[in-house]
């Protein structure tokens, strides 16, 4: 497996459970030099083999978790991950999500700005977005120690605003995905036959509250 960006949990002092951050008011971002956790990630983060990190609960693998929102139409991109080997993370197969995210790869993203590079690569690969979005706007962190996947990952919540009303999946890892109205997304995620992933359970209600 490739090397991915990770940080020691002992370096993330005082990071609480759940979401920590700010409302996306158009200007609020987590900037290097001004945000302690972002400074820690960029100064103390290191490259390590993913397969080993997945089993090491002393580390947090860093994921930029991007929610795509159409504020005018009150829509969000909601998708279901593939239920078979097309999606390599067995623990997340067939689960619904409101955030696109991937590990930050040393090979693909490890240049001067790995977080931004990862975000751009992910939305291109997953949904084919190259234009029509406003740029990188990280606004908070998702920390879920109560969840098996969450214990070894730290999410950086990134909000992308778009005017698109239709966005289609471009990767076989996504079984289905659509820009849906907030109330439709809420119905899907709360249906008894639907299983949302842990981070979506944390941030979806906040996103809806921010943009409603």
C-alpha positions in Angstrom: 0.0 0.0 0.0 1.1 3.6 -0.6 2.4 5.9 2.1 -0.2 8.3 3.6 -0.1 11.3 5.9 -0.6 10.6 9.6 0.0 12.3 12.9 0.5 10.9 16.4 -2.5 11.2 18.7 -0.3 12.5 21.4 0.4 15.6 19.2 -3.3 16.3 18.9 -3.7 17.6 22.5 -7.2 18.5 23.6 -9.0 17.5 20.5 -12.6 16.7 21.6 -14.9 14.0 20.3 -17.2 15.0 17.4 -16.9 18.2 15.3 -14.7 21.1 16.3 -14.6 24.2 14.1 -16.6 27.1 12.8 -19.6 28.0 10.6 -18.6 28.4 6.9 -19.5 32.1 6.6 -17.5 32.5 3.4 -14.3 33.6 5.1 -13.7 31.3 8.0 -10.9 28.7 7.3 -8.4 26.8 9.2 -5.1 28.4 8.2 -1.6 27.3 8.9 0.0 29.7 11.4 -3.3 30.6 12.9 -4.9 27.2 13.9 -3.1 24.9 16.3 -4.3 21.6 15.0 -3.6 22.6 11.4 -0.1 23.6 12.5 0.4 20.2 14.1 -0.8 18.3 11.0 1.5 20.2 8.7 4.5 20.4 11.0 4.4 17.0 12.8 2.6 14.9 10.2 4.6 12.2 8.5 4.3 9.6 5.8 3.7 6.0 6.8 2.4 2.9 5.2 -1.3 2.8 5.2 -1.8 -0.9 6.0 0.2 -0.5 9.2 -1.5 2.8 10.1 -5.0 1.2 9.8 -4.1 -1.1 12.7 -2.3 1.5 14.8 -4.6 3.4 17.2 -1.8 5.6 18.3 -2.0 7.4 15.0 -4.6 9.5 13.1 -4.6 9.2 9.3 -5.5 12.6 7.9 -8.5 12.8 5.5 -9.9 15.9 3.8 -13.6 15.3 4.0 -15.4 17.5 1.3 -19.1 18.3 1.4 -20.5 19.7 -1.9 -23.3 22.1 -1.3 -25.6 24.2 -3.6 -26.6 26.9 -1.1 -29.2 28.5 -3.4 -31.1 25.3 -4.2 -30.5 23.8 -0.7 -28.9 20.7 -2.1 -26.1 18.5 -1.0 -24.2 15.7 -2.8 -25.1 12.4 -1.1 -23.8 9.1 -2.2 -23.6 5.4 -1.3 -20.3 3.6 -1.4 -20.0 0.4 -3.4 -20.9 -2.8 -1.5 -18.3 -5.0 -3.0 -14.5 -5.1 -3.7 -14.8 -1.9 -5.8 -14.5 -0.1 -2.5 -11.4 -1.2 -0.7 -12.3 -0.1 2.9 -14.5 -3.1 4.0 -15.8 -1.2 7.0 -17.4 1.5 4.9 -18.9 -0.5 2.1 -22.5 0.2 1.2 -22.7 3.1 3.7 -24.1 6.5 2.8 -22.0 9.7 3.0 -22.2 13.4 2.5 -18.5 13.8 2.3 -15.9 12.9 -0.3 -12.6 11.9 1.2 -9.4 9.9 0.7 -6.1 9.4 2.3 -3.5 11.9 1.5 -0.9 10.1 -0.6 2.8 10.8 -0.6 3.0 9.8 -4.2 0.0 11.7 -5.5 -0.3 14.7 -3.1 3.0 15.0 -1.4 4.1 18.3 -2.9 4.1 21.8 -1.3 0.3 21.6 -0.5 -0.7 18.0 0.2 -4.1 18.9 1.7 -5.2 21.0 -1.2 -3.7 18.6 -3.7 -5.7 15.7 -2.1 -8.9 17.7 -2.2 -8.6 18.7 -5.9 -7.6 15.1 -6.8 -10.5 13.6 -4.9 -13.3 15.7 -6.4 -11.9 15.1 -9.9 -11.7 11.4 -9.4 -14.9 10.8 -7.6 -17.3 13.2 -9.3 -15.3 14.7 -12.2 -15.5 18.3 -10.9 -12.9 20.6 -12.4 -14.8 23.9 -12.6 -17.9 25.4 -11.0 -16.7 25.2 -7.4 -15.3 27.6 -5.0 -12.0 26.6 -3.6 -10.6 24.9 -0.5 -12.4 26.0 2.6 -11.5 23.7 5.6 -13.6 24.8 8.6 -13.2 22.1 11.2 -12.2 18.7 12.4 -14.1 15.4 12.8 -12.8 13.2 15.6 -14.7 10.0 16.4 -12.9 7.8 18.9 -16.1 5.7 19.5 -16.0 4.3 16.0 -13.6 1.7 14.7 -12.8 3.6 11.5 -12.8 6.9 13.3 -10.2 5.8 15.9 -7.5 5.8 13.2 -8.6 8.7 11.1 -9.0 12.5 11.6 -11.3 14.4 9.2 -10.7 17.9 8.0 -14.2 19.1 7.0 -14.0 21.1 3.8 -17.0 22.9 2.3 -17.4 23.3 -1.5 -20.1 25.6 -2.8 -21.4 25.0 -6.3 -24.1 26.2 -8.6 -24.5 22.8 -10.1 -27.9 21.1 -9.5 -26.7 17.8 -11.0 -23.5 16.0 -10.1 -22.8 12.4 -11.1 -20.3 9.9 -9.8 -17.2 9.3 -11.9 -15.7 6.5 -9.9 -16.9 2.8 -9.5 -16.3 3.1 -5.8 -19.5 5.1 -5.7 -22.6 2.9 -6.2 -24.9 5.8 -6.5 -24.8 9.5 -5.9 -26.9 12.7 -6.5 -27.3 16.3 -5.6 -30.4 16.1 -3.5 -32.5 18.6 -1.5 -31.7 18.8 2.1 -35.0 17.3 3.2 -34.5 14.4 0.8 -31.0 13.7 2.1 -32.3 13.8 5.7 -35.0 11.3 4.8 -32.5 8.9 3.2 -30.0 9.1 6.0 -32.7 8.5 8.6 -34.4 5.6 6.8 -34.3 2.3 8.8 -32.8 0.5 5.8 -30.0 3.1 5.4 -26.6 3.0 7.2 -24.8 6.3 7.1 -21.1 6.4 8.0 -20.0 7.8 11.3 -18.6 11.1 10.1 -21.8 11.9 8.1 -23.9 11.3 11.3 -21.7 14.0 12.9 -21.5 16.7 10.3 -24.7 16.4 8.2 -27.0 18.0 10.8 -24.5 20.9 11.1 -24.3 21.4 7.4 -28.0 21.5 7.0 -28.3 23.9 9.9 -25.6 26.2 8.5 -27.2 26.5 5.0 -30.9 26.3 5.9 
